[in-house]
Amino acid sequence: MADIAVFVDSRGGNTRKVADAIAEELGVTVGDVRAPLPDDPKILFLGSGTYGGAPGIGMMKFVTDNTFTGRRVAIFGTSGGAGGAEKMIAAMTDALKRKGATILGSWFCRGKFFVLNWGRPNREDLDNAKKFAREMFRAG
């Protein structure tokens, strides 16, 4: 689907697993935040890991360097700790709205972090990510 794009900033691989599940569900490939944003997507799925309660530096540079006016964005992410993902989602939402985006929704799950959350994201998390993708596609 050329009108959908998925971009991710993932250091440990947790958020990349979620991005891959979303992309698989929508029949697209995952883009790298270091690449330019294509002109054609009507719906963007943007995902980041949570680093100190904030999105990754690469994702924030991607947001800063691109125009999102008139674009519909679904935000997703992972976090090793409790509460971190909510802060990360809020930061991405604020930054994207300042750049003109319409936020369709957001979703996150736990990710493995050192000895915490072994096995996450798990099959249930990835199934829920696919469900989120379908919901955002219908909303978009």
N, C-alpha and C positions, 0 to 999 in steps of 0.2 A: 504494500500500500504506500504509494509515493507521497500521500498526503499526511503520513505519520512518520515521526522520527523519534528515536530513543537515544539519549546521550547520558553518559555516566562518568563520574569521577570516583574511582574506587581504588584505595591503596592496598587493602588486605584481601580483596576478592569477594567479600560478602555482598556488597552492593552490585558488583558485576554479575553475580549469580541471579540476583533479582532482575537486573536489566535484561539478561539473557532470557529469563522466563517471560517477561513482558514482551520482548521482541518476538520470541517464538510464537506467542499467542496471537500477535498482530501481523505476523508474516513479514517482518522487517529485520534489518540487521542493526546492531548497536553501534552508534557513532562515538568517537572519542572527543572529549571536550577541547582537545588541542586543535581540532579541525574546525574550519569555518562552518557556520550555520547555513544550511541550504535555504534558498528562498521559498521553496514550495510547501513545506509541511504546514498543514492546517492545525495539527495537534502535535505538541511536543511533550514527550515524557522526559523529565530531567531528574536524575538520581545522583545522590552523593552519600558517602559515608559520613559519619559524625565524628568530628575531631575537636575535642574540647567544647562540645555543645554548638559547634558551627559547621557549615558545609566546608568541603575541601577547597583549598586555594584555587585549584584548577577549575572547579565549578563556578566559583565566584568571579574568576577572570572571564570565563565563558559568558556569564550573565552581563558583566560590565562591558565586554567588547562587542556585544551583539544588540540588535534592536528587536524588541519583542512586541512592539505596538501592533495590536490587532491579532496577536497570536494567543492561542489557547494552550495552557500548560498544565500538565499533571505532574506533581512532585512526588518522588518516592525516595526512600533511604533506609539505612540500617544504623543501628547503634549498639555498642557493647554494654552500655550502662543505662540505667533507668533515667528517664527524663531528658536525656541528651537529644534524642531524635525530635522531640517536640520543639526544642530551641532551634535545632537545625532547620526544620521545616518552616518555622516562623521566620527565620532569617532569609531563607530562600524566597518565601512568599513576599516578604517586604521588598527585597531587592528586585524581584521580577515585576511586581506591581509598579514600582518606581520607573521601570523600563517600559511600562505600557501593557504588560501581559494581563490576560484574564486567567485566573487560576480556576481550573475545573475541579480540583480536589487533591488530596494527598493521602499517602499511605506509607507506613514503615513497619519494620519488624526488627527483632533482635538479630545481631550478628555476633559471630565468635570473636572474642577479644581475650587474648592470652588464655587464661584458664576458665574464663566465663563463657557461658552459653555454647558449650561444645555441641556440634552438630547443627548449629544455626547458621544461616537460614536452612530450615529443614523442608521436607516435601510439603508439609502443610503450609509453611510460609510461602513457598513458591507457587502452590496452588492458589493461595490468597492473592499473590501478586498478579497472577493471570486473571483472576476475578476482577481485581482493581482495573486492569487494562481493559477488559470488556466493558466495565461500567463507565470508564472515562471515554472510551470510543463512542459509546451510545450518547453520552452527555455532550460530546464535542460536536 
